[in-house]
Amino acid sequence: MYQAVYKCRLCGATHADSLISEDEAEKCLKMFERGKMRYKSDSRRNDVYKYKGHYYCKDGSLGIADFQGFKKVGGDNQCLKWFIYPPHADRR
């Protein structure tokens, strides 16, 4: 399995998001290379975006997080900590 990793342009923090298969990760990267901005996962629950707006920084600032790549997880590799919105974040 592979987990999408994003990095905030403003604060530099990284966070993990969607968990998808190796086949899907490869398809996603090919779509991004062709200029697509979103990969719709087979499950429809783990879509991957080229960038995400409204990343909530620790100091309360709002930034944009760019897709960095996929981190292999499972076995000896543990899942990265999932991004959790801080209490002040508007989750609409």
PyMOL Python script that loads the backbone (N, CA, C, O; Angstrom):
from pymol import cmd

cmd.read_pdbstr("""\
ATOM      1  N   MET A   1       0.836  -1.183   0.000  1.00  0.00           N
ATOM      2  CA  MET A   1       0.000   0.000   0.000  1.00  0.00           C
ATOM      3  C   MET A   1       0.881   1.247   0.000  1.00  0.00           C
ATOM      4  O   MET A   1       2.029   1.214   0.442  1.00  0.00           O
ATOM      5  N   TYR A   2       0.328   2.332  -0.498  1.00  0.00           N
ATOM      6  CA  TYR A   2       1.041   3.592  -0.594  1.00  0.00           C
ATOM      7  C   TYR A   2       0.167   4.713  -0.039  1.00  0.00           C
ATOM      8  O   TYR A   2      -1.049   4.722  -0.226  1.00  0.00           O
ATOM      9  N   GLN A   3       0.805   5.649   0.639  1.00  0.00           N
ATOM     10  CA  GLN A   3       0.107   6.776   1.242  1.00  0.00           C
ATOM     11  C   GLN A   3       0.590   8.067   0.587  1.00  0.00           C
ATOM     12  O   GLN A   3       1.792   8.311   0.484  1.00  0.00           O
ATOM     13  N   ALA A   4      -0.364   8.893   0.146  1.00  0.00           N
ATOM     14  CA  ALA A   4      -0.027  10.180  -0.462  1.00  0.00           C
ATOM     15  C   ALA A   4       0.548  11.109   0.603  1.00  0.00           C
ATOM     16  O   ALA A   4       0.038  11.174   1.721  1.00  0.00           O
ATOM     17  N   VAL A   5       1.610  11.825   0.249  1.00  0.00           N
ATOM     18  CA  VAL A   5       2.263  12.755   1.174  1.00  0.00           C
ATOM     19  C   VAL A   5       2.181  14.156   0.576  1.00  0.00           C
ATOM     20  O   VAL A   5       2.442  14.357  -0.609  1.00  0.00           O
ATOM     21  N   TYR A   6       1.810  15.121   1.422  1.00  0.00           N
ATOM     22  CA  TYR A   6       1.670  16.522   1.030  1.00  0.00           C
ATOM     23  C   TYR A   6       2.579  17.392   1.893  1.00  0.00           C
ATOM     24  O   TYR A   6       2.893  17.044   3.031  1.00  0.00           O
ATOM     25  N   LYS A   7       3.000  18.541   1.330  1.00  0.00           N
ATOM     26  CA  LYS A   7       3.828  19.490   2.075  1.00  0.00           C
ATOM     27  C   LYS A   7       3.240  20.881   1.910  1.00  0.00           C
ATOM     28  O   LYS A   7       2.968  21.328   0.795  1.00  0.00           O
ATOM     29  N   CYS A   8       3.046  21.564   3.047  1.00  0.00           N
ATOM     30  CA  CYS A   8       2.471  22.906   3.045  1.00  0.00           C
ATOM     31  C   CYS A   8       3.487  23.918   2.506  1.00  0.00           C
ATOM     32  O   CYS A   8       4.646  23.911   2.920  1.00  0.00           O
ATOM     33  N   ARG A   9       3.064  24.773   1.598  1.00  0.00           N
ATOM     34  CA  ARG A   9       3.937  25.813   1.036  1.00  0.00           C
ATOM     35  C   ARG A   9       4.280  26.880   2.067  1.00  0.00           C
ATOM     36  O   ARG A   9       5.347  27.490   1.999  1.00  0.00           O
ATOM     37  N   LEU A  10       3.385  27.106   3.018  1.00  0.00           N
ATOM     38  CA  LEU A  10       3.563  28.186   3.973  1.00  0.00           C
ATOM     39  C   LEU A  10       4.467  27.806   5.145  1.00  0.00           C
ATOM     40  O   LEU A  10       5.436  28.506   5.440  1.00  0.00           O
ATOM     41  N   CYS A  11       4.149  26.703   5.804  1.00  0.00           N
ATOM     42  CA  CYS A  11       4.909  26.340   7.014  1.00  0.00           C
ATOM     43  C   CYS A  11       5.882  25.185   6.800  1.00  0.00           C
ATOM     44  O   CYS A  11       6.736  24.933   7.650  1.00  0.00           O
ATOM     45  N   GLY A  12       5.764  24.484   5.677  1.00  0.00           N
ATOM     46  CA  GLY A  12       6.679  23.393   5.382  1.00  0.00           C
ATOM     47  C   GLY A  12       6.323  22.060   6.033  1.00  0.00           C
ATOM     48  O   GLY A  12       7.044  21.078   5.861  1.00  0.00           O
ATOM     49  N   ALA A  13       5.221  22.016   6.776  1.00  0.00           N
ATOM     50  CA  ALA A  13       4.823  20.768   7.432  1.00  0.00           C
ATOM     51  C   ALA A  13       4.375  19.746   6.393  1.00  0.00           C
ATOM     52  O   ALA A  13       3.796  20.103   5.366  1.00  0.00           O
ATOM     53  N   THR A  14       4.645  18.478   6.668  1.00  0.00           N
ATOM     54  CA  THR A  14       4.180  17.414   5.793  1.00  0.00           C
ATOM     55  C   THR A  14       3.104  16.616   6.515  1.00  0.00           C
ATOM     56  O   THR A  14       3.101  16.511   7.741  1.00  0.00           O
ATOM     57  N   HIS A  15       2.197  16.059   5.733  1.00  0.00           N
ATOM     58  CA  HIS A  15       1.176  15.181   6.287  1.00  0.00           C
ATOM     59  C   HIS A  15       0.795  14.136   5.250  1.00  0.00           C
ATOM     60  O   HIS A  15       0.986  14.328   4.049  1.00  0.00           O
ATOM     61  N   ALA A  16       0.259  13.039   5.734  1.00  0.00           N
ATOM     62  CA  ALA A  16      -0.152  11.941   4.867  1.00  0.00           C
ATOM     63  C   ALA A  16      -1.657  11.963   4.705  1.00  0.00           C
ATOM     64  O   ALA A  16      -2.394  12.467   5.553  1.00  0.00           O
ATOM     65  N   ASP A  17      -2.091  11.401   3.589  1.00  0.00           N
ATOM     66  CA  ASP A  17      -3.524  11.365   3.335  1.00  0.00           C
ATOM     67  C   ASP A  17      -3.878  10.005   2.751  1.00  0.00           C
ATOM     68  O   ASP A  17      -3.610   8.983   3.383  1.00  0.00           O
ATOM     69  N   SER A  18      -4.459   9.964   1.593  1.00  0.00           N
ATOM     70  CA  SER A  18      -5.036   8.771   0.983  1.00  0.00           C
ATOM     71  C   SER A  18      -4.118   7.560   0.979  1.00  0.00           C
ATOM     72  O   SER A  18      -2.918   7.672   0.728  1.00  0.00           O
ATOM     73  N   LEU A  19      -4.697   6.406   1.260  1.00  0.00           N
ATOM     74  CA  LEU A  19      -3.990   5.130   1.250  1.00  0.00           C
ATOM     75  C   LEU A  19      -4.517   4.323   0.066  1.00  0.00           C
ATOM     76  O   LEU A  19      -5.699   3.983   0.018  1.00  0.00           O
ATOM     77  N   ILE A  20      -3.626   4.014  -0.899  1.00  0.00           N
ATOM     78  CA  ILE A  20      -4.056   3.303  -2.102  1.00  0.00           C
ATOM     79  C   ILE A  20      -3.058   2.208  -2.462  1.00  0.00           C
ATOM     80  O   ILE A  20      -1.965   2.137  -1.900  1.00  0.00           O
ATOM     81  N   SER A  21      -3.449   1.360  -3.405  1.00  0.00           N
ATOM     82  CA  SER A  21      -2.604   0.244  -3.835  1.00  0.00           C
ATOM     83  C   SER A  21      -1.463   0.742  -4.723  1.00  0.00           C
ATOM     84  O   SER A  21      -1.463   1.883  -5.186  1.00  0.00           O
ATOM     85  N   GLU A  22      -0.496  -0.140  -4.946  1.00  0.00           N
ATOM     86  CA  GLU A  22       0.637   0.210  -5.809  1.00  0.00           C
ATOM     87  C   GLU A  22       0.165   0.505  -7.232  1.00  0.00           C
ATOM     88  O   GLU A  22       0.641   1.453  -7.858  1.00  0.00           O
ATOM     89  N   ASP A  23      -0.769  -0.302  -7.746  1.00  0.00           N
ATOM     90  CA  ASP A  23      -1.291  -0.071  -9.097  1.00  0.00           C
ATOM     91  C   ASP A  23      -1.949   1.299  -9.214  1.00  0.00           C
ATOM     92  O   ASP A  23      -1.745   2.021 -10.189  1.00  0.00           O
ATOM     93  N   GLU A  24      -2.742   1.642  -8.201  1.00  0.00           N
ATOM     94  CA  GLU A  24      -3.408   2.944  -8.223  1.00  0.00           C
ATOM     95  C   GLU A  24      -2.399   4.082  -8.116  1.00  0.00           C
ATOM     96  O   GLU A  24      -2.556   5.110  -8.773  1.00  0.00           O
ATOM     97  N   ALA A  25      -1.365   3.908  -7.294  1.00  0.00           N
ATOM     98  CA  ALA A  25      -0.330   4.943  -7.158  1.00  0.00           C
ATOM     99  C   ALA A  25       0.348   5.197  -8.503  1.00  0.00           C
ATOM    100  O   ALA A  25       0.592   6.346  -8.871  1.00  0.00           O
ATOM    101  N   GLU A  26       0.648   4.136  -9.227  1.00  0.00           N
ATOM    102  CA  GLU A  26       1.278   4.288 -10.542  1.00  0.00           C
ATOM    103  C   GLU A  26       0.345   4.991 -11.527  1.00  0.00           C
ATOM    104  O   GLU A  26       0.778   5.865 -12.279  1.00  0.00           O
ATOM    105  N   LYS A  27      -0.942   4.608 -11.523  1.00  0.00           N
ATOM    106  CA  LYS A  27      -1.924   5.269 -12.385  1.00  0.00           C
ATOM    107  C   LYS A  27      -2.021   6.758 -12.047  1.00  0.00           C
ATOM    108  O   LYS A  27      -2.074   7.608 -12.936  1.00  0.00           O
ATOM    109  N   CYS A  28      -2.042   7.055 -10.753  1.00  0.00           N
ATOM    110  CA  CYS A  28      -2.150   8.440 -10.290  1.00  0.00           C
ATOM    111  C   CYS A  28      -0.986   9.282 -10.807  1.00  0.00           C
ATOM    112  O   CYS A  28      -1.192  10.370 -11.344  1.00  0.00           O
ATOM    113  N   LEU A  29       0.233   8.778 -10.644  1.00  0.00           N
ATOM    114  CA  LEU A  29       1.411   9.525 -11.091  1.00  0.00           C
ATOM    115  C   LEU A  29       1.372   9.780 -12.594  1.00  0.00           C
ATOM    116  O   LEU A  29       1.740  10.863 -13.050  1.00  0.00           O
ATOM    117  N   LYS A  30       0.930   8.790 -13.365  1.00  0.00           N
ATOM    118  CA  LYS A  30       0.817   8.972 -14.818  1.00  0.00           C
ATOM    119  C   LYS A  30      -0.209  10.051 -15.147  1.00  0.00           C
ATOM    120  O   LYS A  30       0.005  10.860 -16.051  1.00  0.00           O
ATOM    121  N   MET A  31      -1.327  10.065 -14.415  1.00  0.00           N
ATOM    122  CA  MET A  31      -2.344  11.087 -14.659  1.00  0.00           C
ATOM    123  C   MET A  31      -1.818  12.477 -14.321  1.00  0.00           C
ATOM    124  O   MET A  31      -2.075  13.433 -15.053  1.00  0.00           O
ATOM    125  N   PHE A  32      -1.084  12.596 -13.214  1.00  0.00           N
ATOM    126  CA  PHE A  32      -0.502  13.883 -12.836  1.00  0.00           C
ATOM    127  C   PHE A  32       0.503  14.344 -13.881  1.00  0.00           C
ATOM    128  O   PHE A  32       0.573  15.535 -14.186  1.00  0.00           O
ATOM    129  N   GLU A  33       1.283  13.420 -14.436  1.00  0.00           N
ATOM    130  CA  GLU A  33       2.256  13.767 -15.485  1.00  0.00           C
ATOM    131  C   GLU A  33       1.552  14.306 -16.726  1.00  0.00           C
ATOM    132  O   GLU A  33       2.114  15.126 -17.453  1.00  0.00           O
ATOM    133  N   ARG A  34       0.329  13.850 -16.971  1.00  0.00           N
ATOM    134  CA  ARG A  34      -0.450  14.305 -18.129  1.00  0.00           C
ATOM    135  C   ARG A  34      -1.256  15.565 -17.840  1.00  0.00           C
ATOM    136  O   ARG A  34      -2.049  16.002 -18.674  1.00  0.00           O
ATOM    137  N   GLY A  35      -1.054  16.155 -16.652  1.00  0.00           N
ATOM    138  CA  GLY A  35      -1.697  17.426 -16.337  1.00  0.00           C
ATOM    139  C   GLY A  35      -2.981  17.337 -15.536  1.00  0.00           C
ATOM    140  O   GLY A  35      -3.576  18.369 -15.226  1.00  0.00           O
ATOM    141  N   LYS A  36      -3.426  16.140 -15.191  1.00  0.00           N
ATOM    142  CA  LYS A  36      -4.634  16.011 -14.374  1.00  0.00           C
ATOM    143  C   LYS A  36      -4.349  16.519 -12.967  1.00  0.00           C
ATOM    144  O   LYS A  36      -3.218  16.431 -12.489  1.00  0.00           O
ATOM    145  N   MET A  37      -5.371  17.047 -12.305  1.00  0.00           N
ATOM    146  CA  MET A  37      -5.217  17.610 -10.966  1.00  0.00           C
ATOM    147  C   MET A  37      -5.770  16.699  -9.875  1.00  0.00           C
ATOM    148  O   MET A  37      -5.536  16.936  -8.690  1.00  0.00           O
ATOM    149  N   ARG A  38      -6.512  15.646 -10.276  1.00  0.00           N
ATOM    150  CA  ARG A  38      -7.138  14.762  -9.288  1.00  0.00           C
ATOM    151  C   ARG A  38      -7.164  13.336  -9.817  1.00  0.00           C
ATOM    152  O   ARG A  38      -7.481  13.093 -10.982  1.00  0.00           O
ATOM    153  N   TYR A  39      -6.826  12.403  -8.941  1.00  0.00           N
ATOM    154  CA  TYR A  39      -6.954  10.992  -9.271  1.00  0.00           C
ATOM    155  C   TYR A  39      -8.109  10.431  -8.454  1.00  0.00           C
ATOM    156  O   TYR A  39      -8.097  10.508  -7.225  1.00  0.00           O
ATOM    157  N   LYS A  40      -9.101   9.869  -9.126  1.00  0.00           N
ATOM    158  CA  LYS A  40     -10.242   9.272  -8.438  1.00  0.00           C
ATOM    159  C   LYS A  40      -9.924   7.812  -8.170  1.00  0.00           C
ATOM    160  O   LYS A  40      -9.799   7.016  -9.101  1.00  0.00           O
ATOM    161  N   SER A  41      -9.794   7.460  -6.898  1.00  0.00           N
ATOM    162  CA  SER A  41      -9.435   6.095  -6.520  1.00  0.00           C
ATOM    163  C   SER A  41     -10.575   5.126  -6.825  1.00  0.00           C
ATOM    164  O   SER A  41     -11.733   5.522  -6.960  1.00  0.00           O
ATOM    165  N   ASP A  42     -10.221   3.860  -6.929  1.00  0.00           N
ATOM    166  CA  ASP A  42     -11.231   2.832  -7.192  1.00  0.00           C
ATOM    167  C   ASP A  42     -12.296   2.814  -6.115  1.00  0.00           C
ATOM    168  O   ASP A  42     -13.467   2.571  -6.407  1.00  0.00           O
ATOM    169  N   SER A  43     -11.906   3.068  -4.870  1.00  0.00           N
ATOM    170  CA  SER A  43     -12.858   3.039  -3.751  1.00  0.00           C
ATOM    171  C   SER A  43     -13.686   4.320  -3.665  1.00  0.00           C
ATOM    172  O   SER A  43     -14.706   4.355  -2.977  1.00  0.00           O
ATOM    173  N   ARG A  44     -13.251   5.372  -4.361  1.00  0.00           N
ATOM    174  CA  ARG A  44     -13.883   6.700  -4.319  1.00  0.00           C
ATOM    175  C   ARG A  44     -13.774   7.364  -2.957  1.00  0.00           C
ATOM    176  O   ARG A  44     -14.323   8.448  -2.761  1.00  0.00           O
ATOM    177  N   ARG A  45     -13.080   6.741  -2.009  1.00  0.00           N
ATOM    178  CA  ARG A  45     -12.901   7.337  -0.687  1.00  0.00           C
ATOM    179  C   ARG A  45     -11.504   7.905  -0.513  1.00  0.00           C
ATOM    180  O   ARG A  45     -11.268   8.703   0.395  1.00  0.00           O
ATOM    181  N   ASN A  46     -10.574   7.504  -1.373  1.00  0.00           N
ATOM    182  CA  ASN A  46      -9.175   7.889  -1.198  1.00  0.00           C
ATOM    183  C   ASN A  46      -8.641   8.630  -2.412  1.00  0.00           C
ATOM    184  O   ASN A  46      -7.546   8.336  -2.891  1.00  0.00           O
ATOM    185  N   ASP A  47      -9.411   9.591  -2.911  1.00  0.00           N
ATOM    186  CA  ASP A  47      -8.950  10.367  -4.059  1.00  0.00           C
ATOM    187  C   ASP A  47      -7.672  11.125  -3.703  1.00  0.00           C
ATOM    188  O   ASP A  47      -7.472  11.524  -2.555  1.00  0.00           O
ATOM    189  N   VAL A  48      -6.813  11.317  -4.702  1.00  0.00           N
ATOM    190  CA  VAL A  48      -5.539  12.004  -4.509  1.00  0.00           C
ATOM    191  C   VAL A  48      -5.563  13.278  -5.351  1.00  0.00           C
ATOM    192  O   VAL A  48      -5.926  13.244  -6.527  1.00  0.00           O
ATOM    193  N   TYR A  49      -5.182  14.388  -4.752  1.00  0.00           N
ATOM    194  CA  TYR A  49      -5.167  15.687  -5.425  1.00  0.00           C
ATOM    195  C   TYR A  49      -3.738  16.159  -5.605  1.00  0.00           C
ATOM    196  O   TYR A  49      -2.870  15.852  -4.788  1.00  0.00           O
ATOM    197  N   LYS A  50      -3.490  16.911  -6.680  1.00  0.00           N
ATOM    198  CA  LYS A  50      -2.147  17.435  -6.932  1.00  0.00           C
ATOM    199  C   LYS A  50      -1.773  18.475  -5.880  1.00  0.00           C
ATOM    200  O   LYS A  50      -0.603  18.603  -5.518  1.00  0.00           O
ATOM    201  N   TYR A  51      -2.745  19.203  -5.399  1.00  0.00           N
ATOM    202  CA  TYR A  51      -2.516  20.110  -4.266  1.00  0.00           C
ATOM    203  C   TYR A  51      -3.824  20.252  -3.499  1.00  0.00           C
ATOM    204  O   TYR A  51      -4.908  20.040  -4.043  1.00  0.00           O
ATOM    205  N   LYS A  52      -3.703  20.611  -2.237  1.00  0.00           N
ATOM    206  CA  LYS A  52      -4.872  20.799  -1.385  1.00  0.00           C
ATOM    207  C   LYS A  52      -4.834  22.199  -0.801  1.00  0.00           C
ATOM    208  O   LYS A  52      -3.824  22.608  -0.228  1.00  0.00           O
ATOM    209  N   GLY A  53      -5.913  22.926  -0.940  1.00  0.00           N
ATOM    210  CA  GLY A  53      -6.013  24.248  -0.354  1.00  0.00           C
ATOM    211  C   GLY A  53      -6.458  24.154   1.093  1.00  0.00           C
ATOM    212  O   GLY A  53      -6.944  23.111   1.532  1.00  0.00           O
ATOM    213  N   HIS A  54      -6.300  25.202   1.811  1.00  0.00           N
ATOM    214  CA  HIS A  54      -6.759  25.307   3.198  1.00  0.00           C
ATOM    215  C   HIS A  54      -6.096  24.294   4.123  1.00  0.00           C
ATOM    216  O   HIS A  54      -6.767  23.659   4.937  1.00  0.00           O
ATOM    217  N   TYR A  55      -4.784  24.144   3.999  1.00  0.00           N
ATOM    218  CA  TYR A  55      -4.046  23.323   4.964  1.00  0.00           C
ATOM    219  C   TYR A  55      -3.912  24.146   6.239  1.00  0.00           C
ATOM    220  O   TYR A  55      -3.460  25.290   6.189  1.00  0.00           O
ATOM    221  N   TYR A  56      -4.295  23.585   7.372  1.00  0.00           N
ATOM    222  CA  TYR A  56      -4.254  24.308   8.634  1.00  0.00           C
ATOM    223  C   TYR A  56      -2.902  24.132   9.312  1.00  0.00           C
ATOM    224  O   TYR A  56      -2.569  23.038   9.770  1.00  0.00           O
ATOM    225  N   CYS A  57      -2.123  25.211   9.378  1.00  0.00           N
ATOM    226  CA  CYS A  57      -0.809  25.200  10.014  1.00  0.00           C
ATOM    227  C   CYS A  57      -0.978  25.216  11.540  1.00  0.00           C
ATOM    228  O   CYS A  57      -2.038  25.580  12.050  1.00  0.00           O
ATOM    229  N   LYS A  58       0.069  24.822  12.254  1.00  0.00           N
ATOM    230  CA  LYS A  58       0.002  24.769  13.720  1.00  0.00           C
ATOM    231  C   LYS A  58      -0.305  26.125  14.338  1.00  0.00           C
ATOM    232  O   LYS A  58      -0.952  26.192  15.383  1.00  0.00           O
ATOM    233  N   ASP A  59       0.151  27.219  13.703  1.00  0.00           N
ATOM    234  CA  ASP A  59      -0.086  28.548  14.268  1.00  0.00           C
ATOM    235  C   ASP A  59      -1.439  29.133  13.869  1.00  0.00           C
ATOM    236  O   ASP A  59      -1.736  30.285  14.183  1.00  0.00           O
ATOM    237  N   GLY A  60      -2.263  28.333  13.172  1.00  0.00           N
ATOM    238  CA  GLY A  60      -3.584  28.794  12.769  1.00  0.00           C
ATOM    239  C   GLY A  60      -3.635  29.392  11.381  1.00  0.00           C
ATOM    240  O   GLY A  60      -4.715  29.718  10.888  1.00  0.00           O
ATOM    241  N   SER A  61      -2.485  29.543  10.742  1.00  0.00           N
ATOM    242  CA  SER A  61      -2.447  30.074   9.382  1.00  0.00           C
ATOM    243  C   SER A  61      -3.052  29.061   8.409  1.00  0.00           C
ATOM    244  O   SER A  61      -3.179  27.879   8.728  1.00  0.00           O
ATOM    245  N   LEU A  62      -3.420  29.537   7.226  1.00  0.00           N
ATOM    246  CA  LEU A  62      -3.943  28.664   6.178  1.00  0.00           C
ATOM    247  C   LEU A  62      -2.974  28.647   5.019  1.00  0.00           C
ATOM    248  O   LEU A  62      -2.557  29.699   4.534  1.00  0.00           O
ATOM    249  N   GLY A  63      -2.615  27.462   4.576  1.00  0.00           N
ATOM    250  CA  GLY A  63      -1.684  27.332   3.469  1.00  0.00           C
ATOM    251  C   GLY A  63      -2.224  26.389   2.408  1.00  0.00           C
ATOM    252  O   GLY A  63      -3.350  25.901   2.505  1.00  0.00           O
ATOM    253  N   ILE A  64      -1.409  26.140   1.401  1.00  0.00           N
ATOM    254  CA  ILE A  64      -1.722  25.186   0.341  1.00  0.00           C
ATOM    255  C   ILE A  64      -0.693  24.076   0.428  1.00  0.00           C
ATOM    256  O   ILE A  64       0.508  24.341   0.497  1.00  0.00           O
ATOM    257  N   ALA A  65      -1.155  22.836   0.425  1.00  0.00           N
ATOM    258  CA  ALA A  65      -0.261  21.689   0.519  1.00  0.00           C
ATOM    259  C   ALA A  65      -0.140  21.021  -0.843  1.00  0.00           C
ATOM    260  O   ALA A  65      -1.144  20.670  -1.462  1.00  0.00           O
ATOM    261  N   ASP A  66       1.100  20.845  -1.308  1.00  0.00           N
ATOM    262  CA  ASP A  66       1.370  20.219  -2.598  1.00  0.00           C
ATOM    263  C   ASP A  66       1.671  18.737  -2.435  1.00  0.00           C
ATOM    264  O   ASP A  66       2.321  18.328  -1.473  1.00  0.00           O
ATOM    265  N   PHE A  67       1.194  17.937  -3.381  1.00  0.00           N
ATOM    266  CA  PHE A  67       1.485  16.514  -3.414  1.00  0.00           C
ATOM    267  C   PHE A  67       2.987  16.325  -3.633  1.00  0.00           C
ATOM    268  O   PHE A  67       3.566  16.921  -4.541  1.00  0.00           O
ATOM    269  N   GLN A  68       3.612  15.493  -2.795  1.00  0.00           N
ATOM    270  CA  GLN A  68       5.053  15.244  -2.891  1.00  0.00           C
ATOM    271  C   GLN A  68       5.367  13.880  -3.492  1.00  0.00           C
ATOM    272  O   GLN A  68       6.403  13.706  -4.133  1.00  0.00           O
ATOM    273  N   GLY A  69       4.487  12.924  -3.289  1.00  0.00           N
ATOM    274  CA  GLY A  69       4.701  11.569  -3.779  1.00  0.00           C
ATOM    275  C   GLY A  69       3.998  10.576  -2.877  1.00  0.00           C
ATOM    276  O   GLY A  69       3.173  10.947  -2.042  1.00  0.00           O
ATOM    277  N   PHE A  70       4.337   9.303  -3.055  1.00  0.00           N
ATOM    278  CA  PHE A  70       3.724   8.232  -2.268  1.00  0.00           C
ATOM    279  C   PHE A  70       4.761   7.560  -1.391  1.00  0.00           C
ATOM    280  O   PHE A  70       5.848   7.215  -1.855  1.00  0.00           O
ATOM    281  N   LYS A  71       4.429   7.378  -0.138  1.00  0.00           N
ATOM    282  CA  LYS A  71       5.266   6.675   0.831  1.00  0.00           C
ATOM    283  C   LYS A  71       4.757   5.242   0.930  1.00  0.00           C
ATOM    284  O   LYS A  71       3.573   5.016   1.179  1.00  0.00           O
ATOM    285  N   LYS A  72       5.654   4.271   0.734  1.00  0.00           N
ATOM    286  CA  LYS A  72       5.268   2.863   0.860  1.00  0.00           C
ATOM    287  C   LYS A  72       5.024   2.560   2.337  1.00  0.00           C
ATOM    288  O   LYS A  72       5.849   2.894   3.188  1.00  0.00           O
ATOM    289  N   VAL A  73       3.900   1.931   2.636  1.00  0.00           N
ATOM    290  CA  VAL A  73       3.548   1.591   4.015  1.00  0.00           C
ATOM    291  C   VAL A  73       3.139   0.125   4.086  1.00  0.00           C
ATOM    292  O   VAL A  73       2.809  -0.502   3.079  1.00  0.00           O
ATOM    293  N   GLY A  74       3.170  -0.396   5.298  1.00  0.00           N
ATOM    294  CA  GLY A  74       2.830  -1.794   5.512  1.00  0.00           C
ATOM    295  C   GLY A  74       4.086  -2.589   5.807  1.00  0.00           C
ATOM    296  O   GLY A  74       5.189  -2.154   5.479  1.00  0.00           O
ATOM    297  N   GLY A  75       3.931  -3.731   6.414  1.00  0.00           N
ATOM    298  CA  GLY A  75       5.092  -4.526   6.793  1.00  0.00           C
ATOM    299  C   GLY A  75       5.912  -3.776   7.815  1.00  0.00           C
ATOM    300  O   GLY A  75       5.391  -3.383   8.859  1.00  0.00           O
ATOM    301  N   ASP A  76       7.202  -3.568   7.531  1.00  0.00           N
ATOM    302  CA  ASP A  76       8.077  -2.829   8.438  1.00  0.00           C
ATOM    303  C   ASP A  76       7.808  -1.331   8.410  1.00  0.00           C
ATOM    304  O   ASP A  76       8.140  -0.621   9.359  1.00  0.00           O
ATOM    305  N   ASN A  77       7.200  -0.844   7.314  1.00  0.00           N
ATOM    306  CA  ASN A  77       6.883   0.578   7.189  1.00  0.00           C
ATOM    307  C   ASN A  77       5.516   0.838   7.799  1.00  0.00           C
ATOM    308  O   ASN A  77       4.516   0.274   7.355  1.00  0.00           O
ATOM    309  N   GLN A  78       5.470   1.688   8.811  1.00  0.00           N
ATOM    310  CA  GLN A  78       4.189   2.021   9.435  1.00  0.00           C
ATOM    311  C   GLN A  78       3.549   3.170   8.675  1.00  0.00           C
ATOM    312  O   GLN A  78       4.227   3.959   8.016  1.00  0.00           O
ATOM    313  N   CYS A  79       2.224   3.246   8.782  1.00  0.00           N
ATOM    314  CA  CYS A  79       1.517   4.363   8.160  1.00  0.00           C
ATOM    315  C   CYS A  79       1.981   5.668   8.791  1.00  0.00           C
ATOM    316  O   CYS A  79       2.237   5.736   9.993  1.00  0.00           O
ATOM    317  N   LEU A  80       2.083   6.685   7.975  1.00  0.00           N
ATOM    318  CA  LEU A  80       2.401   8.009   8.494  1.00  0.00           C
ATOM    319  C   LEU A  80       1.210   8.504   9.300  1.00  0.00           C
ATOM    320  O   LEU A  80       0.082   8.059   9.086  1.00  0.00           O
ATOM    321  N   LYS A  81       1.457   9.415  10.218  1.00  0.00           N
ATOM    322  CA  LYS A  81       0.362   9.972  11.022  1.00  0.00           C
ATOM    323  C   LYS A  81      -0.608  10.703  10.097  1.00  0.00           C
ATOM    324  O   LYS A  81      -0.204  11.560   9.311  1.00  0.00           O
ATOM    325  N   TRP A  82      -1.861  10.365  10.198  1.00  0.00           N
ATOM    326  CA  TRP A  82      -2.875  11.005   9.377  1.00  0.00           C
ATOM    327  C   TRP A  82      -3.047  12.450   9.805  1.00  0.00           C
ATOM    328  O   TRP A  82      -2.937  12.776  10.987  1.00  0.00           O
ATOM    329  N   PHE A  83      -3.312  13.290   8.859  1.00  0.00           N
ATOM    330  CA  PHE A  83      -3.520  14.705   9.143  1.00  0.00           C
ATOM    331  C   PHE A  83      -4.822  14.865   9.922  1.00  0.00           C
ATOM    332  O   PHE A  83      -5.858  14.343   9.510  1.00  0.00           O
ATOM    333  N   ILE A  84      -4.777  15.560  11.010  1.00  0.00           N
ATOM    334  CA  ILE A  84      -5.958  15.821  11.822  1.00  0.00           C
ATOM    335  C   ILE A  84      -6.152  17.327  11.912  1.00  0.00           C
ATOM    336  O   ILE A  84      -5.220  18.062  12.239  1.00  0.00           O
ATOM    337  N   TYR A  85      -7.363  17.784  11.621  1.00  0.00           N
ATOM    338  CA  TYR A  85      -7.639  19.206  11.701  1.00  0.00           C
ATOM    339  C   TYR A  85      -7.539  19.682  13.148  1.00  0.00           C
ATOM    340  O   TYR A  85      -8.046  19.014  14.049  1.00  0.00           O
ATOM    341  N   PRO A  86      -6.901  20.813  13.382  1.00  0.00           N
ATOM    342  CA  PRO A  86      -6.858  21.361  14.744  1.00  0.00           C
ATOM    343  C   PRO A  86      -8.260  21.764  15.190  1.00  0.00           C
ATOM    344  O   PRO A  86      -9.146  21.945  14.354  1.00  0.00           O
ATOM    345  N   PRO A  87      -8.470  21.908  16.495  1.00  0.00           N
ATOM    346  CA  PRO A  87      -9.806  22.222  17.015  1.00  0.00           C
ATOM    347  C   PRO A  87     -10.430  23.479  16.434  1.00  0.00           C
ATOM    348  O   PRO A  87     -11.654  23.569  16.346  1.00  0.00           O
ATOM    349  N   HIS A  88      -9.616  24.454  16.033  1.00  0.00           N
ATOM    350  CA  HIS A  88     -10.179  25.710  15.526  1.00  0.00           C
ATOM    351  C   HIS A  88     -10.562  25.634  14.058  1.00  0.00           C
ATOM    352  O   HIS A  88     -11.138  26.580  13.520  1.00  0.00           O
ATOM    353  N   ALA A  89     -10.252  24.524  13.405  1.00  0.00           N
ATOM    354  CA  ALA A  89     -10.482  24.413  11.962  1.00  0.00           C
ATOM    355  C   ALA A  89     -11.979  24.297  11.654  1.00  0.00           C
ATOM    356  O   ALA A  89     -12.723  23.605  12.350  1.00  0.00           O
ATOM    357  N   ASP A  90     -12.390  24.980  10.611  1.00  0.00           N
ATOM    358  CA  ASP A  90     -13.763  24.889  10.139  1.00  0.00           C
ATOM    359  C   ASP A  90     -13.840  23.680   9.212  1.00  0.00           C
ATOM    360  O   ASP A  90     -13.159  23.657   8.186  1.00  0.00           O
ATOM    361  N   ARG A  91     -14.642  22.687   9.539  1.00  0.00           N
ATOM    362  CA  ARG A  91     -14.687  21.432   8.774  1.00  0.00           C
ATOM    363  C   ARG A  91     -15.871  21.341   7.832  1.00  0.00           C
ATOM    364  O   ARG A  91     -16.358  20.240   7.575  1.00  0.00           O
ATOM    365  N   ARG A  92     -16.336  22.427   7.323  1.00  0.00           N
ATOM    366  CA  ARG A  92     -17.495  22.407   6.421  1.00  0.00           C
ATOM    367  C   ARG A  92     -17.157  21.799   5.103  1.00  0.00           C
ATOM    368  O   ARG A  92     -18.018  21.705   4.228  1.00  0.00           O
TER     369      ARG A  92
END
""", "prot")
cmd.dss("prot")
cmd.show_as("cartoon", "prot")
cmd.util.cbc("prot")
cmd.orient("prot")
